[in-house]
Amino acid sequence: MDIIIEPGRATYIAATGDWRIVIDRGIFEIQPQVGQLIYESGLNLDNLATLIVAAKADALERGIDWSGEL
């Protein structure tokens, strides 16, 4: 997972390259990096689940309130 921290914003990019989570001033956005939110493979959903768990753990360690407050 790649992590980009900017003032008021945290971006988590899946190592698999197919998902990105952006936490920006209390708003959480999941962005597919290829195609749409519809995938033909459950593997993409596994990748998303892995990213969410890792992003949450990192955000909490950095003091980012997972409820959306930075």
N, C-alpha and C positions, 0 to 999 in steps of 0.2 A: 504494500500500500504506500502510495506517495501522499504526503501531507503538505499542504500549502497554508501557512498561517499569515494572515494580514490583519491589520486593525479592524476589529469588528466582524471578521469573516474567517472561517476555516473551511478548507476544501480537502476532501478525502477522495483519492483516485484509486480504484481497485488495481491490484497488480496484474490482473487479467485484462485490464484495459477496456472492459465493457460497461463499467458503472462509475459514477461520480456522485458523491454526496456533498452538498454545499450547505453550511450553516451560516446564514447571513442575517445578523440583527434579529434573531429570534425566529427566523423562518428556515425550515428544513426543506431542501429540494433534492430529489433523486433524479439524476439525469442519465439516460442511457447514452453511451458513447458511440454506439453503432445501432442503426435501425431505429425501431420504435420500442415502446414498452411491451410489445408482444414478441415473444421469442418462441422458436420451435423446439427449444431444448430446455429441460429442467436444469441443466448445468448453469445456464445464465442466472436462474433464480438462486441456485446454490451460491454462485459468486456474489450476488446481491446480499444474501443473508450473511455471508462471511464479512463483507464490507461493512454492513450495518453494525455487527457485533464489534469489529475492530475499531470502527470510527467512534462508537459510543465509549469504549474503554479509553481510547486516547483523549477524547473530549473531556471526559470526567477527570482524567489525570491532569489535564491542562487547566482545570477549573472552569471549563465551559459547562454551564448548566444544561443538561440534556433536554430540559423543558424548553430550551430555546434562548435563554438569556446568556449573553456573552460577557 
